[in-house]
Amino acid sequence: MATRDKPHAADSHDLIRVRGARENNLKDISVEIPKRRLTVFTGVSGSGKSSLVFGTIAAESQRMINETYSAFVQGFMPSMARPEVDLLEGLTTAIIVDQERMGANSRSTVGTATDVNAMLRILFSRIGDPHIGSPQAFAFNIPSVKGSGAITVGDKKAVKQTYSLTGGMCPRCEGRGSVSDIDLSQLYDDSKSIAEGAFTIPGWKSDSWWTVRTYAESGFLDPEKPISKFTKKEMQDFLYHEPVKVKVEGVNLTYEGLIPKIQKSFLSKDREAMQPHIRAFVDRAVTFTVCPECDGTRLSEGARSSRIKGVNIADACAMQINDLAEWVRGLDEPSVAPLLGALSEVLESFVEIGLGYLSLDRPAGTLSGGEAQRTKMIRHLNSSLTDVTYVFDEPTIGLHPHDIQRMNELLLQLRDKGNTVLVVEHKPEAIAIADHVVDLGPGAGTAGGTVCFEGTVEELRASDTTTGRHLDDRAVLKEEVRKPTGALEIRGASTHNLRDVDVDIPLGVLTVITGVAGSGKSSLVHGSIPDDAEVVSIDQGAIRGSRRSNPATYTGLLDPIRKAFAKANGVKPALFSSNSEGACPTCNGAGVIYTDLAMMAGVATVCEECGGKRFQASVLEYHLGGRDISEVLAMSVSEAEEFFGSGEARTPAAHKILDRLADVGLGYLTIGQPLTTLSGGERQRLKLATHMAEKGGVYILDEPTTGLHLADVEQLLGLLDRLVESGKSVIVVEHHQAVMAHADWIIDLGPGAGHDGGKIVFEGTPADLVAARSTITGEHLADYVGS
């Protein structure tokens, strides 16, 4: 009997043990995390939460799983280095559900990014009337092709074969839903000849032989004749000719029509990555219009002709998901019953998770970080896997207080299935449901990286940590609000789900736009503000740049620093750039050497020549204020602000930029830290610091509290006040009650999401909203301020 009471050895592994974690700023920390429980990691921005949860626990779990695959398969997977940690025990399979925006590929939609489109295609191929073909016939990413020819099998004689595949792609727009028209008047002046310099394309000078001379000497057209006098044949060759080899002054070059050439050289590139003058040219020369053939549905005529109960697949994808779920429930077809059941379940999950207002044809790149994260969650809610570690990065981002309760229920549901749920979070409502809390800090960057507290939420509340002290913080309503200096008029706004909205957004004050997720807030501020308003829009999108880009290069801080070093040492500024003359010749200024091991995981090793400092040894002999350039780049913003503020190193131009970085709460960031390592909230604050020097009078901020600790929200409110006091108009799209309470004016959209939203349900002061309690937001704000 005694032996039966003794626990089985396999049941003793109930903890994930971390020993000696040193990833990024972690200071040799050790923690024990209970399995099959919900653990929340808290701490100020930059305290080391992500380094522990994502950079250590999840990274090692994924790396070990990848190692179970063959070397061939590993060759197709992202390679990962082992995290800096002494010991990790009790790890289970980790699934990361992060905030990364979904690929902005123009072919990716909510339906293709989940399994729903695939299921709908099967459904229409089975019971659609008329029957037009396999599921591929309903896929807008698959073109229809036909071919015929002779094939020889072995030594037998050739047999004539024909081949055809019916795809669902609209042939006109190639499944993109829109077609681009090029304004020819922006490409050339037709009153001139090519020899006279007719081209008005950036970089196409009349003497550049690799482009212009190719046209002039191709033999297809007369270079001395004004373009307006070209014959029909010359015009066709000039604009649309297929690529063909021509000899220009003895050099082989490719001649092709102007339109395909422009499409390849300009339109295939990412607009955001273009230089400003090129982007301006593309914006002038190219217009995108809805495809006239498929009316924006991306689908061929055949795919649109097949219907189930009067609805074709394009109609189904355009429906709001909660309406589509109802339509699927109403289908009674025993032959596809299992498929209908699975489809219903996924659509219900969308509704359950608060995304019922989306439609399947919504481009994936237009989803916010929070929406993208919840879309990724759909896959896991119905999974039969248990004993998995789910890792979430601020799952409440982009959620109205009304929706946070629903998200909490989903996290608990995942835990109750027998999974370990690890959540990095700042919102008190989300921290409240934790079984276990790990608080990191006490500060950010080098002042963080230690475990300040482990225990229950109640114990955290009683503890003297920064998080414990601020857990019950509540902002109060302002006694007096500012008076507007004017108004930004929006009339008849109908972007996405907005219903012909007329609204005046007051200028010269702090305006907060709020409402449940999907109520139309972003559509109002990003899609409806007049183009002529001087607006600076600051979002959380990725900052494009390589691993060589850092806050110093992005903000322009490096220029005054290089000049100060050059002046102090009597040498040229280029020496103090790791991308230019001062770069270590062995690693080319990267600080590390990347070794590609083909199908094995690649390895990054610190460069032995410069020891990871990125500069030539001779450059490090030059000093400013007793520091070399690599030591300056290793400073945090706060340290650098002090360093360049006085004494020998005093550099007002650098100090000004560092002041702005500290102002937006990035004092802990290292000025030489790669941009690829920043979180969404940090990226937004970095952009804000950069834009603060601009002339634009209206600032639009999209959820600036993202990634901010409770203690830092106060600092953000101070920053928003300073922006308004400096004469700017600040419009904030936000759900955080502290920001709402601090506003001078609130515009509340709703009452619901999708087609239940798109109306303005309240405009006025926060005090009036609390007093009226007439909207969901009003209820939550009143509870928050204790009215």
Secondary structure, DSSP 4 states (H G I P E B T S, - for coil): -HHHHSPPGGGG--EEEEEEE-STT--SEEEEEETTSEEEEE-STTSSHHHHIIIIIIHHHHHHHHTTS-HHHHTTS---PPPSEEEEES---EEEE--PPPP--TT-BHHHHSSHHHHHHHHHHHH-BS---SGGGG-TTS--EEEEEEE--TTSPPEEEEEEE---B-TTTTTSSEEEEE-GGGTB-TTSBTTTT-B-STT--TT-TTTHHHHHTSSSS-TTSBGGG--HHHHHHHHHPPPEEEEETTEEEEE--HHHHHIIIIITS-GGGS-HHHHHHHHHHEEEEE-TTTTTS-B-HHHHH-EETTEEHHHHHHSBHHHHHHHHHT---GGGHHHHHHHHHHHHHHHHTT-TT-BTTSBGGGS-HHHHHHHHHHHHHT----S-EEEEE-TTTT--HHHHHHHHHHHHHHHHTT-EEEEE---HHHHTT-SEEEEEESSSGGG--EEEEEE-HHHHHHS-SHHHHHTT------SS-PPPSEEEEEEEE-STT--SEEEEEEESSEEEEE-STTSSHHHHHHHSS-TTS-EEEE--PPPP--TT--HHHHTTTHHHHHHHHHHHHTS-GGGG-TTTTTB-TTTTTSSEEEE--TTSPPEEEE-TTTTT--B-TTGGG--BTTB-HHHHHTSBHHHHHHHTTSGGG--HHHHHHHHHHHHTT-TTSBTTS-GGG--HHHHHHHHHHHHTTS--SEEEEE-TTTT--HHHHHHHHHHHHHHHHTT-EEEEE---HHHHHH-SEEEEEESSSGGG--EEEEEE-HHHHHHH--SHHHHHHHHHHT-
